[in-house]
Every structure is written in structure tokens, then in C-alpha cells.
Amino acid sequence: MSSLLNYLFVFSASLAENIGLPVPAWPLIVISAATAADGEGSVMLVFILAALAAAAADYGWYRFGRRRGSKVLRLLCSISLNPDSCVRNTQATFEHYGLKSLLVSKFVPGLNTIAPPMAGMLKTPSGKFLLFDSVGAMLWSASAVLVGFTWHREVDRILAAVSHLGRGGLLLAASLVAGFVAFKYYQRRRYYATLRAARLSPEEVHTMLQQGTGLVIVDLRSRSSLKVAPTKVPGALLIAPEEFEQRYKVIPREREVVMYCT
Amino acid sequence: MARLLHDKGYASVRPMLGGLDAWLEAGFPVEAVVLEEAAAAS
């Protein structure tokens, strides 16, 4: 592999994964860095290209999230094959840790693709987003590059062994990748079956309230945060998270329910 | 918690994006939290 090919390889791998395609970029960056360490280009440039591609893809998602809001979530679910990226747990993580989650999001499956558009949806200033996101992208790229650089001989040996297997090895690798994609696809389908609930935007909730659709709103803030901000969405039921298991029965079962916290 | 309700047989449970902050930011009305209600929630 020539250096130029190596650079192209690492850039596209990082870009593809961060756009949301089911590409395992991290191990590919390790391979690329190991190849560079063996003389096919500069390790530093591999690091920069991987981080740059990641940050560029993230910024695209951020802009998109900023402009289109919750529609982006639906789109993400349909291309990423990663059910986790749609799961509200990761959204809750983002809402809880805020921008700091951009620093580690690349290491958390699901949060990776969801964090940048979430930042956009929540109208994070772009300067702040770029700062946190590029640090996160650099940490992610640096971790893979360091592994590849440190253990480049071992990586080489594995690559040599795989290529020694010839057609069989190629077939094995191809079926592993196909299996990975198929598994992700299956996970996504199952996720869709169990959860058709997308989040509601405040605008949608407001409209539903005005139309009088019998919506039940539940305020899930703890007592301490209620003291700090003693207002709520009109008509919302107050149920503190600690009390939830005992008190959820006050929520009418047959009505549509919307929950929120801070 | 939405999942818990879902498991308990609630048909439609959805979280609101951005929470109360987003609601306030959108400029929608709020009402004061009544003390008794807050006490009941504790």
C-alpha cells in the first residue's frame, strides 16, 4: 500500500463511520497507523486525517441537526444500522452531560452518531461545538494511532497471516464484515419493532395540548430541581424519579403520555 | 422510565425533546408548581 493510498484509506474509513455507516473505523485506523509506522507515510498525518474526517462528518451532522431538528433523528435511525443511536438512553446521556459527552462520544457506540446532531438540535453555539467535538475526534484518532504505532509489528504479522491465507482469508474477512452488517441490521429491525416512539418536540407537545388530544404530561424532575425552577408545563403531573415505581399508577393508562425532565 | 411504563402496558409514552429547558426556550407558557403538589411528589 502506498502512502497516498494509506491516507485515502484512513480518511474514508473515518468519514464513513462518522457519517453513520456501519464501518468499524477504529481498527482500520490502527491498521493504517501501523502501516505508516512501517514506512508507508507519516503516522502524524494518519492521526490528523482520521481526526479531520471525523470532525468534518460531525460538523455536517451538527449543521443538519441545527436546521432540521428532530427529523434528523429519524434519518439517522434509517442509515446507521445502529439501534443504539436511536435509543433515548444515549439522548438522555447527552442531555445530562451536555457538551462534555462530545469528548467521549466516539468511544460510546450509538452516542457517536447521535451526539453531533443532538448538539445541533439543542442549538449549541458552533464555536463551542467545534471545540469540544474536535478534541473528542482527536482523542479518538490518537487512541487508535497510538495502538497502531506501538504494536505495528504485531499488526503487521496479523495482516501477513491473513494475506497468507489468500482467497480463503479474504473470504473469511468478507463474511465477517457481512455478518457484522447483518447483525446490526437485525438489531435495528428489532429495535424498530419494540420502539416506535420518537421523541416529541416542545412544538408538537404544545400543538397537541391546544388541540385537546387528552395528552398526559409528566414532570420527572427531582424535588431539588423543582425548588430551583418552580414552574412546569401547564397541567403536568409531578412525579419525582425516586418515587416513580410507586407512583406511576396515577398516570392514566389509556391516554397518550409525554414525559420530560429539566 | 418511559420504558418501564411501556412494559407496564402503557400504549404511548414519549419523552419530550430537550425537556423543560427547550419548552421554555420555545416561549411556551408554564404554570407555578403548587406546594402541595410538590410535597406529594416528594
Interface residues (C-beta under 8 A of the other chain):
Chain A: G69 S70 R88 Q91 A92 E95 M121 L122 K123 L195 A197 A198 R199 L200 S201 P202 E203 V205 H206 I217 D219 L220 R221 R223 L226 A229 P230 T231 K232 V233 P234 G235 L238 I239 A240 P241 E243 F244 E245 Y248 I251 R253 E254 E256 V257 V258 M259 Y260 C261 T262
Chain B: M1 A2 L4 L5 H6 K8 G9 Y10 A11 S12 V13 R14 P15 M16 L17 G18 G19 L20 D21 A22 W23 E25 A26 F28 P29 V30 E31 A32 V33 E37 A38 A40 A41 S42
